[in-house]
Each structure stands twice: as C-alpha cells, then as structure tokens.
C-alpha cells in the first residue's frame, strides 16, 4: 500500500515538474511582455512555505517534503504533501487554460 502511494506521489511530482518547465517559460514571456504583474503564484498564508513567481520553487518544496516523508512516513506530512500537489495541479491547470487562449 505504501509503495503504491509513494509511486503515485513520485509520478505526480514528475508530471508537475515537466509541466512547470513549460509554465515557467510562459511566465517569463509574460513578464517580458510586462503582463506578469504578481509577486507570487500562491499568496502568503497558503499551504506553501515558499513564495515565488515561478512554479519551480513550489515543485522543489513538494519534492523535499516527499523525501522527508519517505524517511519517516509521517501521516501529517503526507496530508500536507497531497494538499500541496493538489493545489499545484489546480493552479497550473488554470494557468495553462488561460495562457493557451
């Protein structure tokens, strides 16, 4: 059971990482075109510790938490990790939908 959860987490983070490379490139283009007027993807007080204008630092945060969870299998950390992954998928999908128009 744990191996299945672990593999699913790895697969999700891997998918997010691939998508973040494209999204971050689009964000850089928006910023260059003076259209990226925001200070962070996720606001202060969100589920994330970091605050960044690109997706990459958020992916790094969930990857770090995955490594921590792999070491101690802490249930609270797993819940936090899943929430962060869900938020990343949601916001990235919204961004992709808007950017492709």
N, C-alpha and C positions, 0 to 999 in steps of 0.2 A: 504493500500500500504506500509506504513512504517513498519507495523508489519511483512509483508512478507519479506521485505529487512532485517529487524532485525533478523528474524528467519534464513534466508539464511546465514547471517554473522555468527551467532552462530553455525550453522551446519558446515560451512566451517572451522571455527576455531577449533571446536571439532574434526573434521576429521584430520586437520593438527596436532593437539595435539597428537592424537593416533599414527599417522604416525611418528611424531617426536621422540617418545619414542623408536621405533624400529630403526630409522635412527641414533639417538644419541648413541644407543648401538653399532651399526655398526661402527660409527665414533670412539668410544672409542676403539674398537677392532683394527681398522686401525692404530690408534695412538700407541697402544700397540705393534703392528707389525712393527712400525717405517715406516708406509706408509702414515700417515696423515700429510703431510708437507704443511700446510697452516696456516695462522694466523686468518682468519675469513671466514665464509661461504659467506657473502656478503662484497664486498670491501668498503672502505671508499668512501663516496660520493654517496652511493646507497640510496634507498628510506628509509632505516632504520637508526634510531639514534644509536642503539647499534651495537657492533661488537663482534661476539663470534664465537667460534669454534664448537658450537653445535647449534641445531635448537631451543632448549628450550627458550633461551632469546628472540629470534625473535617472538616466539609464545606469550610470555608474553607481548611483546611490542604491538602486534596487539590486544591482549585481553584488555590491558589497554586503547588503543585507542577506542575499542568498547565501553567500559564503559563510556569514555568521550563523545563519540558520542551519546550514549543512553541518556545522561543528556541534551545535547544541540542541537542535530540533525543538527549540522553544516555541510553544504554541502561540504566544502573543506576537512574537516576531513574525511567524508565519501569517497571522491575520494582517499585520501591518504591511507585509510584503505583498500579499494578494490585493489589498486595497490600493497600494501604490501602482501595481501593474494594471489594475482595472482603470484607474484614473489616467494613466499614460495612454492606454488603448482608446479611451473615450476622447480625450483631448486631441490625440494625434489623428483620430478618425475625423473629428470635427475640422481640424486644420486642413487635412487632406481634401475634404469635401469643399471647403471654402477656397482653397488655393487652386483647385482644378477648374473652377468656374471661369 
